[in-house]
Amino acid sequence: MRPLRLCGENYMFQTAVLASGSKGNSILIRTESTKILLDAGLSGKKISGFLQDLHLDETKINALLISHEHSDHIKGAGVICRKFKIPMYITEQTFLSSRHRIGNVPEGIKYFETGDKFQVGDIIINSFPSSHDVVDGANFTFQKADDKLRKLAVATDLGYSTRLMLRKFKKATSIILESNHDEKMLLEGPYPWDLKQRVKSRHGHLSNEQAVGVISRIIHPGLKNLVLAHLSEVNNDPEIARILMQEYLASINFDLNLIISSQYKATALIDI
């Protein structure tokens, strides 16, 4: 596996998964001048701790972007906005469904519509719908304004890969993709049947097998980093997810940085 490398300061475009899983999710995207958090599903204290682990200054965060209203994505959203003194980017429907849990956002709410392309600092954000059981879920791609070669694509909390999603993922140089469950572990596991049906439905979560299917359809020579995210602690095992993806990559003789995100430890900073 190739080692992760960091760009020089003038070319910085990086990401790190601070935490990912049913207990809370948050992802950092940064350039030398702009730092964005995607989701804040953990306490403000934990998010601060993960940023400190990466030697990052939380006072330099510029904005919080929210994908959807489930608590593992917005639990700490209001606290983070108040603590870091930053605005929140969110769809109006998502905000209205969760405003009582978010509370006051002194730096303001910035609404976007799912499908919008907008910019925060020098980071261009392209949103697109997510097939998940929420009011107005979104997934995203990120590009640096002066860099047409590198692109980060993020998709978690989706039941299946739409044609639109696959189109948005094309030419991504780094991908953060859900690999939520092993199908056998889910079916044989302790969840009640109705919850199993929800997880494996078209509005639930991608399985390890489906994640491989997504990558098989969009893989290209420029893809450098793949982070598997939102792994279930009950219905998955990091090694099962890793081995399945590694076997596919080996079958086509493709080398990239394959990273398994954790609920309890941030990934390293990754050069997008």
C-alpha positions, 0 to 999 in steps of 0.5 A: 500500500502506498504511504499517505503523502501531504502536499506542500502548503500552497497546494494543500487539499486534504480530508480526514474522517474524525469519526464514522459509525452509528455513534457519530460521524464527522469529516474534515475537509481543508485547504490552506485557507478554508476548513469545513466540517461535514456533519457533527454527530458527536459531542463538541468535546469529542470533535475537539479532541479528534481535531487536537489529535490531528494537531488542528486548531479548532478556532480555524474551522470556517463552517459546518455542513450537514448531510441529514437530520439523524442524530449520529450526524447532528448531535453536536451540530449546534454546540459546534457552531456556537463553540467554534463561532461558525455558520451552518450549511443545511437544507431548509427541510433538514433544519426544520426537522431538527431545529429543536435539537440544533438550537441557536446558531449565532453565526447564521444558517446558510440554506442550500437546496439538494442539487445545488453547487455552492462555495465556502472559501475556496472549497466548491461543494456539489450536493446531490440527493441521498437514498436514505430514510430522511426528509432531504438527505444529501451527499457531496463532492468537494473541489478546490477552486483553483484545482481541477484535477483533485476531487473528494466524493463522500457518500454515506447513509444511502440504500443504493447507488443512483446513476446520479451518484455514480456520475458525481463520483466519476474522476474522484481522486479520493472517495469516502464511501459507506460500507455499513454491513456484511449481508450474512452478519446482518441477516444472522445477527441480533437486530429485529427483522423490521430493522434488518429490512430497513438496513438492507432496503433501498433507503437504508445502508450500503453493504460491503458487497454494494460498496465493492459494486460502486467502486467497480463502476467508477474506478479509474487510474486517478483514484488514489484514496478510498476510505470505507466508512459508517461500518456497523459495530454489530453487523460488520467487521473491519477486516471483512470489509477490508478483505472484500475490497482488497480482493476486488482491487487485487483482481484488477491489479489496482493499487490505492490507499485503502483506509477503514475509518473508525468510530473511536479514532480519526484517520490520518490527514489524507492528501485528496 
